[in-house]
């Protein structure tokens, strides 16, 4: 199975998507990288924890930098929902 997005793909981001509700499992989101200032990452939400933190994973289970390595992220790390263009 191919990743939904590849390096260099352009996407739209709904910056207001989570103003009233938290992301849900399965949604693709744009996030602030937890350790690299000024870097954003696109990941899929695997789950939202009871405290609102989001556990995100990349499409590449082996090479992805995601919550399996850096843990769940606080809700303020989520910038918006990625809108995948139709194929």
C-alpha positions in Angstrom: 0.0 0.0 0.0 1.3 3.4 -0.9 1.3 6.4 1.5 -1.5 8.9 1.1 1.0 11.7 0.8 4.6 11.7 -0.6 7.4 14.2 0.0 6.7 17.4 -2.0 2.9 16.9 -2.2 0.9 20.1 -1.6 -2.2 20.0 0.6 -4.7 22.4 2.0 -5.0 22.6 5.8 -8.2 23.6 7.6 -6.8 25.7 10.4 -10.2 26.0 12.1 -11.1 22.3 12.1 -10.3 21.7 15.8 -11.5 25.0 17.3 -14.5 23.3 18.8 -13.6 19.6 18.8 -10.5 17.5 19.2 -9.2 15.5 16.2 -10.5 12.0 15.9 -8.7 8.7 15.2 -8.0 8.3 11.5 -7.8 12.0 10.7 -4.6 13.4 9.0 -3.3 16.4 10.8 -0.6 19.0 10.5 1.5 19.3 13.7 4.4 21.2 15.1 7.3 18.9 15.5 8.0 18.3 19.2 11.8 18.7 19.0 12.5 20.7 15.9 11.5 24.3 16.1 9.8 25.7 13.0 9.3 22.2 11.5 5.8 20.9 10.8 4.9 17.3 10.2 1.9 15.5 8.7 0.6 12.4 10.6 -2.5 10.3 11.1 -4.2 10.4 14.5 -4.1 6.9 15.9 -5.9 7.9 19.1 -6.8 10.8 21.4 -5.9 10.2 25.0 -8.1 11.1 28.0 -6.1 14.2 28.7 -6.5 15.4 25.1 -3.0 14.5 23.9 -2.9 13.0 20.4 -1.0 9.9 19.5 0.0 10.2 15.8 1.7 7.7 13.4 3.2 8.0 10.0 2.4 5.8 7.0 6.0 4.4 7.1 6.0 2.1 10.1 9.8 1.7 10.0 11.1 5.1 9.0 8.5 7.5 10.4 9.2 10.0 13.2 6.0 9.8 15.2 4.5 9.2 18.6 6.0 5.7 18.8 9.3 7.6 19.3 8.3 10.9 20.9 5.1 10.1 22.6 1.6 11.7 22.5 1.5 15.4 21.7 -0.4 18.1 23.5 -3.5 19.5 21.7 -1.8 22.8 21.0 0.7 21.0 18.8 -2.1 20.3 16.3 -2.2 23.1 13.7 -5.1 21.8 11.6 -6.8 19.1 9.5 -5.1 18.1 6.3 -7.5 18.1 3.3 -6.5 15.3 0.9 -7.3 16.3 -2.7 -9.4 13.7 -4.6 -7.4 11.4 -6.9 
